[in-house]
Amino acid sequence: MNYAPIARIILRYAVGAIVGASQAELLIGDPDIVAMVALATGAAVEAAYVLAKRRGWAT
């Protein structure tokens, strides 16, 4: 199994969480809200990708 895509996804979200948490205080003031929105958005994007791959859509 090729683990490179999985590692890339994990690193993308880890860096996003770190940068997002530091910027959240400047923009919104509550890093927890930013983290929840980012997590939900990331999950929706990954779910859409899996659905597209299963149905043969362009990815």
SVG drawing of the C-alpha trace seen along z (x, -y; Angstrom):
<svg xmlns="http://www.w3.org/2000/svg" viewBox="-21 -40 26 42">
<polyline fill="none" stroke="black" stroke-width="0.4" points="0.0,0.0 1.2,-3.5 1.2,-5.5 2.4,-8.8 -1.1,-10.2 -2.2,-9.4 0.9,-11.0 0.4,-14.1 -3.2,-14.4 -2.2,-14.1 0.5,-16.7 -1.8,-19.1 -4.3,-19.0 -1.7,-19.2 -0.1,-22.3 -3.5,-23.8 -4.5,-23.2 -1.3,-24.9 -1.5,-27.9 -5.3,-28.2 -5.1,-28.2 -2.5,-31.0 -4.5,-33.1 -7.9,-32.4 -7.3,-34.8 -6.6,-37.6 -9.6,-37.0 -12.4,-35.6 -11.0,-35.4 -12.0,-31.8 -9.7,-29.1 -12.1,-26.4 -14.7,-27.6 -12.1,-27.8 -10.9,-24.3 -14.4,-22.9 -15.2,-24.6 -11.9,-23.5 -12.4,-19.9 -15.9,-19.8 -14.7,-21.4 -11.8,-18.9 -14.1,-16.0 -16.5,-17.1 -13.8,-17.6 -12.3,-14.1 -15.8,-12.5 -16.5,-14.2 -13.2,-12.9 -14.0,-9.3 -17.4,-9.6 -15.9,-11.0 -13.4,-8.1 -16.1,-5.5 -18.3,-6.9 -15.5,-7.4 -15.8,-11.2 -12.9,-13.5 -10.6,-13.9"/>
</svg>
